[in-house]
Amino acid sequence: MRVLVGCEYSGTVRDAFIARGHDAVSCDLLPTERPGPHYQGSVLDLLGGQHWDLGIFHPPCTYLTSAGLFRNAGNPERQAMTEEALQFVRLLLDAGIERIALENPVGRIGTAVRKSSQTIQPYDFGEDASKATCLWLKNLPLLVADPSNRYPGRWVIDPRNGKTVERWSNQTDSGQNNLPPSKDRWKDRSRTYQGIADAMADQWGGGTVQSVALHAAPVVRQEAQYSMQF
Ligand SMILES: C[S@@+](CC[C@H](N)C(=O)[O-])C[C@H]1O[C@@H](n2cnc3c(N)ncnc32)[C@H](O)[C@@H]1O
């Protein structure tokens, strides 16, 4: 399968597909962090004229994420940046590729373009981290998490409201991201989690039906037991 991983400097998703025998290429304005097939330049350069079986895109979220949208009020420059970011997202979703996944946090895409297909969490894919991540899918099944692979968080009292909540390593007790300020903070926050990259490659890489059936089995059985009890 020919896989284009657009807006990826880390090589994480690219290498997960390569490890499973696919012909995957990452693309970013930045160089790749890990050696591997990478185009440094705009992903838009790769959308016409080449055949891709699957496109996975991680466009920048700075002007799209709910966490930053409050800064748009009374700021026409920022509003224009949001519109530009949305236009980029539309181009990626409309690319002439049979199967497409686009990833972004909760934010403007869901209201301006279309509702996301699903929201996933890294801890459901074996990672010690919390980060609500939306996926917009075209001709792809929803990613399915294996419940036995869930990373359990630590239970703490949220100092803001006294409630008991579950937190992971990337969070403070009050739920904020705990990475200290640094020049690479945005990179450290935006790198795709390995567990999610592995699930994408396992479930979207051709062995899809079998992988999804295997992963979904425990959940389906639970629901069947439930309905029998009632
Ligand atoms: C939120 S980060 C995604 C990082 C990704 N999850 C990873 O693991 O590498 C967004 C990336 O999009 C890249 N980018 C922005 N505009 C682009 C374009 N036109 N073509 C390709 N990459 C672009 C940025 O350089 C940035 O690295």
The ligand as an SDF file (V2000), in Angstrom:
LIG
                    3D

 27 29  0  0  0  0  0  0  0  0999 V2000
    0.8870   19.4890   14.7010 C   0  0  0  0  0  0  0  0  0  0  0  0
    2.3660   19.1640   13.8150 S   0  0  0  0  0  0  0  0  0  0  0  0
    2.1320   17.4340   13.5140 C   0  0  0  0  0  0  0  0  0  0  0  0
    3.2930   16.5960   13.9790 C   0  0  0  0  0  0  0  0  0  0  0  0
    3.0790   15.1090   13.7630 C   0  0  0  0  0  0  0  0  0  0  0  0
    2.0270   14.5980   14.6290 N   0  0  0  0  0  0  0  0  0  0  0  0
    4.3660   14.3260   13.9660 C   0  0  0  0  0  0  0  0  0  0  0  0
    4.3620   13.3620   14.7640 O   0  0  0  0  0  0  0  0  0  0  0  0
    5.3630   14.6710   13.3470 O   0  0  0  0  0  0  0  0  0  0  0  0
    1.9840   19.9320   12.2730 C   0  0  0  0  0  0  0  0  0  0  0  0
    3.0980   19.8890   11.2690 C   0  0  0  0  0  0  0  0  0  0  0  0
    2.6070   20.3540   10.0070 O   0  0  0  0  0  0  0  0  0  0  0  0
    3.7030   20.8890    9.3030 C   0  0  0  0  0  0  0  0  0  0  0  0
    3.1910   21.6520    8.1280 N   0  0  0  0  0  0  0  0  0  0  0  0
    2.5800   22.8490    8.1210 C   0  0  0  0  0  0  0  0  0  0  0  0
    2.2210   23.1890    6.8510 N   0  0  0  0  0  0  0  0  0  0  0  0
    2.5990   22.1700    6.0530 C   0  0  0  0  0  0  0  0  0  0  0  0
    2.5070   21.9100    4.6560 C   0  0  0  0  0  0  0  0  0  0  0  0
    1.9330   22.7840    3.8080 N   0  0  0  0  0  0  0  0  0  0  0  0
    3.0120   20.7500    4.1810 N   0  0  0  0  0  0  0  0  0  0  0  0
    3.5750   19.8540    5.0170 C   0  0  0  0  0  0  0  0  0  0  0  0
    3.6960   20.0390    6.3550 N   0  0  0  0  0  0  0  0  0  0  0  0
    3.2100   21.1830    6.8770 C   0  0  0  0  0  0  0  0  0  0  0  0
    4.4310   21.6790   10.3600 C   0  0  0  0  0  0  0  0  0  0  0  0
    5.7710   21.9080    9.9850 O   0  0  0  0  0  0  0  0  0  0  0  0
    4.2990   20.7610   11.5710 C   0  0  0  0  0  0  0  0  0  0  0  0
    5.4270   19.9620   11.7360 O   0  0  0  0  0  0  0  0  0  0  0  0
  1  2  1  0
  2  3  1  0
  2 10  1  0
  3  4  1  0
  4  5  1  0
  5  6  1  0
  5  7  1  0
  7  8  2  0
  7  9  1  0
 10 11  1  0
 11 12  1  0
 11 26  1  0
 12 13  1  0
 13 14  1  0
 13 24  1  0
 14 15  1  0
 14 23  1  0
 15 16  2  0
 16 17  1  0
 17 18  1  0
 17 23  2  0
 18 19  1  0
 18 20  2  0
 20 21  1  0
 21 22  2  0
 22 23  1  0
 24 25  1  0
 24 26  1  0
 26 27  1  0
M  CHG  2   2   1   9  -1
M  END
$$$$
